[in-house]
Amino acid sequence: MQQHHDELRKRVEQQAQRMEKADRERSTLMSQTIFIGTLGLVFVLPVVGGAYLGNWLDSLVAGYSIRWTVSLILLGVIIGTFNVYFLIRE
């Protein structure tokens, strides 16, 4: 019986420590703003990079072409989505 009480007390103490730690590490408005800004940045940078690279590649082709630009913008959206997913998952 004493073993069950000791185990219960240990679990309750661990949960109380977790709650105290979570309360100490609570996000502030500034940290949330920085996190949202980082999410936006890791999504937008691959899209913009793809647009610039695609535009440059299209300028090398004779005539009017937007094939590389559109393709690399879509690739940038896919990469940006994975970036956001992996950042949130951490």
C-alpha positions in Angstrom: 0.0 0.0 0.0 2.8 2.4 0.9 4.4 1.7 -2.6 1.2 3.0 -4.3 1.2 6.1 -2.2 4.8 6.8 -3.0 4.2 6.3 -6.7 1.1 8.5 -6.6 3.0 11.2 -4.7 5.9 11.0 -7.3 3.5 11.4 -10.2 1.7 14.3 -8.6 5.0 16.0 -7.9 6.2 15.5 -11.5 2.9 17.0 -12.9 3.2 19.9 -10.5 6.7 20.6 -11.7 5.6 20.4 -15.4 2.8 22.9 -14.7 5.2 25.3 -12.9 7.7 25.0 -15.8 4.9 25.7 -18.3 3.8 28.7 -16.3 7.4 30.1 -16.2 7.9 29.5 -19.9 4.6 31.0 -21.1 4.8 32.8 -24.4 4.8 36.5 -24.4 3.2 38.7 -27.1 6.6 39.5 -28.4 7.7 35.9 -28.7 4.5 35.0 -30.4 4.9 37.9 -32.9 8.5 36.8 -33.6 7.3 33.2 -34.2 4.6 34.3 -36.6 7.1 36.5 -38.5 9.5 33.6 -38.7 6.8 31.4 -40.1 6.0 34.0 -42.8 9.6 34.4 -43.7 10.3 30.7 -44.1 7.3 30.5 -46.4 7.9 33.6 -48.5 11.6 33.3 -49.1 11.4 30.1 -51.2 8.5 31.6 -53.2 10.4 34.8 -53.9 13.6 33.0 -54.7 11.8 30.7 -57.1 10.2 33.7 -58.8 13.6 35.4 -59.3 15.4 32.3 -60.4 12.5 31.4 -62.8 12.4 34.9 -64.3 16.2 34.8 -64.9 15.9 31.3 -66.5 13.0 32.6 -68.7 15.1 35.6 -69.8 17.7 33.2 -71.2 15.1 31.6 -73.6 14.3 33.4 -76.8 10.7 34.6 -77.1 8.1 35.0 -74.4 8.1 32.3 -71.8 7.0 32.1 -68.2 7.3 28.3 -67.8 10.3 28.4 -65.5 8.9 31.3 -63.4 5.5 29.6 -62.8 7.2 26.2 -62.1 9.7 27.6 -59.6 7.0 29.7 -57.9 5.0 26.5 -57.4 8.0 24.7 -56.2 8.7 27.5 -53.8 5.2 27.3 -52.4 5.7 23.5 -51.8 9.0 24.0 -50.1 7.7 26.9 -48.0 4.8 24.8 -46.9 7.2 22.0 -45.8 9.4 24.6 -44.0 6.4 25.9 -42.0 5.2 22.4 -41.2 8.6 21.4 -39.9 9.1 24.6 -37.9 5.7 24.2 -36.2 6.4 20.5 -35.5 9.5 21.5 -33.5 
